[in-house]
């Protein structure tokens, strides 16, 4: 019998992090209150990144 060489496996490429969320899958949105000139930022809330849909990787 002849020896058979083992197959070389290549590593899967690492996914590229999403730009808007920096790979976290979450973005921060500012919540405003008031009308017209008196409109002011009140709080911040986290939302799911709409570019990667929360996966943190750039879509193909």
Rosetta constraint file for C-alpha pairs under 8 A:
AtomPair CA 15 CA 57 HARMONIC 5.68 0.50
AtomPair CA 15 CA 58 HARMONIC 7.03 0.50
AtomPair CA 16 CA 57 HARMONIC 5.59 0.50
AtomPair CA 16 CA 58 HARMONIC 5.64 0.50
AtomPair CA 17 CA 22 HARMONIC 5.89 0.50
AtomPair CA 17 CA 23 HARMONIC 4.44 0.50
AtomPair CA 17 CA 56 HARMONIC 5.83 0.50
AtomPair CA 17 CA 57 HARMONIC 4.64 0.50
AtomPair CA 17 CA 58 HARMONIC 5.71 0.50
AtomPair CA 18 CA 22 HARMONIC 5.38 0.50
AtomPair CA 18 CA 23 HARMONIC 4.99 0.50
AtomPair CA 18 CA 25 HARMONIC 7.88 0.50
AtomPair CA 18 CA 51 HARMONIC 7.49 0.50
AtomPair CA 18 CA 52 HARMONIC 6.53 0.50
AtomPair CA 18 CA 56 HARMONIC 5.46 0.50
AtomPair CA 18 CA 57 HARMONIC 4.96 0.50
AtomPair CA 18 CA 58 HARMONIC 4.56 0.50
AtomPair CA 18 CA 59 HARMONIC 7.96 0.50
AtomPair CA 19 CA 23 HARMONIC 7.20 0.50
AtomPair CA 19 CA 58 HARMONIC 7.58 0.50
AtomPair CA 20 CA 27 HARMONIC 7.30 0.50
AtomPair CA 20 CA 49 HARMONIC 7.47 0.50
AtomPair CA 20 CA 51 HARMONIC 7.54 0.50
AtomPair CA 21 CA 25 HARMONIC 5.70 0.50
AtomPair CA 21 CA 26 HARMONIC 5.77 0.50
AtomPair CA 21 CA 27 HARMONIC 5.44 0.50
AtomPair CA 21 CA 49 HARMONIC 6.38 0.50
AtomPair CA 21 CA 56 HARMONIC 7.02 0.50
AtomPair CA 22 CA 56 HARMONIC 7.18 0.50
AtomPair CA 23 CA 55 HARMONIC 7.63 0.50
AtomPair CA 23 CA 56 HARMONIC 3.92 0.50
AtomPair CA 23 CA 57 HARMONIC 6.02 0.50
AtomPair CA 24 CA 54 HARMONIC 7.45 0.50
AtomPair CA 24 CA 55 HARMONIC 7.60 0.50
AtomPair CA 24 CA 56 HARMONIC 5.12 0.50
AtomPair CA 25 CA 48 HARMONIC 6.04 0.50
AtomPair CA 25 CA 49 HARMONIC 5.32 0.50
AtomPair CA 25 CA 52 HARMONIC 6.87 0.50
AtomPair CA 25 CA 53 HARMONIC 6.92 0.50
AtomPair CA 25 CA 54 HARMONIC 3.87 0.50
AtomPair CA 25 CA 55 HARMONIC 5.40 0.50
AtomPair CA 25 CA 56 HARMONIC 4.38 0.50
AtomPair CA 26 CA 46 HARMONIC 6.24 0.50
AtomPair CA 26 CA 47 HARMONIC 5.58 0.50
AtomPair CA 26 CA 48 HARMONIC 4.75 0.50
AtomPair CA 26 CA 49 HARMONIC 5.15 0.50
AtomPair CA 26 CA 54 HARMONIC 6.39 0.50
AtomPair CA 27 CA 46 HARMONIC 5.57 0.50
AtomPair CA 27 CA 47 HARMONIC 5.31 0.50
AtomPair CA 27 CA 48 HARMONIC 6.17 0.50
AtomPair CA 27 CA 49 HARMONIC 5.56 0.50
AtomPair CA 28 CA 44 HARMONIC 6.43 0.50
AtomPair CA 28 CA 45 HARMONIC 5.67 0.50
AtomPair CA 28 CA 46 HARMONIC 4.52 0.50
AtomPair CA 28 CA 47 HARMONIC 6.18 0.50
AtomPair CA 29 CA 44 HARMONIC 5.58 0.50
AtomPair CA 29 CA 45 HARMONIC 5.40 0.50
AtomPair CA 29 CA 46 HARMONIC 6.12 0.50
AtomPair CA 29 CA 47 HARMONIC 6.88 0.50
AtomPair CA 30 CA 41 HARMONIC 6.54 0.50
AtomPair CA 30 CA 42 HARMONIC 7.56 0.50
AtomPair CA 30 CA 43 HARMONIC 6.03 0.50
AtomPair CA 30 CA 44 HARMONIC 4.46 0.50
AtomPair CA 30 CA 45 HARMONIC 6.48 0.50
AtomPair CA 31 CA 41 HARMONIC 5.82 0.50
AtomPair CA 31 CA 42 HARMONIC 5.73 0.50
AtomPair CA 31 CA 43 HARMONIC 5.24 0.50
AtomPair CA 31 CA 44 HARMONIC 5.65 0.50
AtomPair CA 31 CA 45 HARMONIC 7.14 0.50
AtomPair CA 32 CA 39 HARMONIC 6.52 0.50
AtomPair CA 32 CA 40 HARMONIC 5.45 0.50
AtomPair CA 32 CA 41 HARMONIC 4.33 0.50
AtomPair CA 32 CA 42 HARMONIC 5.42 0.50
AtomPair CA 32 CA 43 HARMONIC 7.25 0.50
AtomPair CA 33 CA 39 HARMONIC 5.58 0.50
AtomPair CA 33 CA 40 HARMONIC 5.62 0.50
AtomPair CA 33 CA 41 HARMONIC 6.40 0.50
AtomPair CA 33 CA 42 HARMONIC 6.25 0.50
AtomPair CA 34 CA 38 HARMONIC 5.67 0.50
AtomPair CA 34 CA 39 HARMONIC 4.26 0.50
AtomPair CA 34 CA 40 HARMONIC 6.38 0.50
AtomPair CA 35 CA 39 HARMONIC 5.04 0.50
AtomPair CA 48 CA 53 HARMONIC 6.37 0.50
AtomPair CA 48 CA 54 HARMONIC 5.41 0.50
AtomPair CA 49 CA 53 HARMONIC 5.35 0.50
AtomPair CA 49 CA 54 HARMONIC 5.38 0.50
AtomPair CA 50 CA 54 HARMONIC 7.30 0.50
AtomPair CA 51 CA 58 HARMONIC 7.65 0.50
AtomPair CA 51 CA 59 HARMONIC 7.58 0.50
AtomPair CA 52 CA 56 HARMONIC 5.89 0.50
AtomPair CA 52 CA 57 HARMONIC 6.09 0.50
AtomPair CA 52 CA 58 HARMONIC 5.94 0.50
AtomPair CA 52 CA 59 HARMONIC 5.96 0.50
